[in-house]
């Protein structure tokens, strides 16, 4: 199997530097629209594991992933996440990434809360976002989501569990865990939703969700597909939980590749 060249970047922002990595298949030659990955609440570039290289190889497109501020190899976050952190990503870190890497048009692909950020970016850059892929995204605050977070909170309280995060986030691990749990469980966050952003989206939309997702019911993919104005395809993966790209990678890659081909055909016609 042929290797794919990679390139690492440091993105400068006012609060601190962000780490980014790009996978660049030779078949792309800079002609296709790149796929930008938005990680989940405990994630980072490294936690995507081999999915980005497989995605680049399967689609023949450049794939770019970055660590949000406070995560992975990026600098520390100077404070706490507020209730607008999902919406603000589009005009903060993501805009800095686009400017420095000279990214024009893009496909936004987000997992979990990263799916919400991908939605925000698609809604903010209507002319440049040619496609939106959400995987296990939450569109509103649901009891099932909060129950899953509380269960994870208890799990991480066990001896040795925080060390699992330290492997990827270093001494920022405690902040990463707190940012997830404290933000979502805060009473002030209870009314959060993506309805307004979803209503502005016009690009094609692929919605992927596991039928057994412990952090969100099937109401989330249905709401995402129903509220966007672009052509939407809703795919529920049987037997999958919250991380379909790890639990059923071949299925996810095939779905994305065929959907991108169909989306490109629509743009040409």
TORSEVO-201392 format. One record per residue (C-alpha): x, y, z. Coordinates in steps of 0.1 Angstrom, whole numbers, plus 5000, padded with zeros to 4 digits. Layout:
<pts>
XYZ...
</pts>
This chain:
<pts>
500050005000501550334989502350595016500750935016502951245022502051455053502851805063502751955098501752315105501552555134498652795131499153135148496153275167495953545194495253305222498053055212499352825185497352535170498852215156497552095122498451805100497751755063497651435043498251495006497651214981499651244949496451194929495051514943497651764928495752044945492852024922490051884945488452044975490151945007488351775036488751945070488351735101486851865134487551645164485351555193485251675229488151465241489851435207492851565188494751495156496451185169493151035181491851025146494450745143494650605108491350745096492751065079495250875058492650615048490250895040492851075018493750745001490050654995488850984982492151104965491651444983493851635007492751585043493551845070493051795108493852035136493952035174491752305189493252535215493852335247493851995229496551765217499751945207498152295205498852555232496952565265493552735265493753045286490452995304487152815302484852725273481752945272478352855258479252985223482352775219480752555191479452855171482653065176485052805161484152915126485453275129488253185154490552885150489052765117489453105100493053125112493652775097492152875064494053195062497453045070497052725048495352925020492252705020489452834998486652594992486452305016484352005028483652015065483651685084483051685121482751405147480451455178480851815190483151865160480151795139478452095155481552305146481452175110477852285108478852625121481552655095479252545067476652795078479253075081480953025047478152945024480053014992483152815001481752505019480952254991479851975014479151895050479651555067478551505103479251195123477551135157476851505159474751655186472251925174470752005208471151915245469451585251469051375283470751085266473751305259473951425295473551065308476450955286478651235299477851155335478650795330481950895314482651125343482350835367484550625346487350885344487250915382488650565385492350535391494550545360491750675337493051035334496350895322494550765291493951135281497451245292498951025265497351255239496951595257499851585281499451805312496351965296494351645301492451755332491452075314490251885284488051655306486651945326485952145295483751865282481951775314481552115330480352285298477752035288476351975323476152355331472452465336473252765313474052525284470652335286469052545259471952515234471052405198472152435162468752515147469752865134472952755118471352445103468652665087471352865068473052565052472652515015475452265006474951885003474951715036475851365046474651265081476150955097474950825131475350495149472050335160473450265194475150605200475450645237475751025234472751105212469550945199468450925163466651255169469951435162470651305126466951355118467051715130470151785111468851645078465451805082466652165090469352205063468252335029470852145009470251784997470651565028471351195031470851045065472650715071472050515104474750255108473449935125475549795154477550115157477950335188479450685190482550645168481550485134484850585117486550355142483850085146482950055109485750235090485150055057481450145057482150505066484850545039482650395012479750615022481850935021483650844988480450764970478651074984481551304974481451164939477651224937478051574951480751654925478551534898475751764910478052064910479251984874475751944861
</pts>
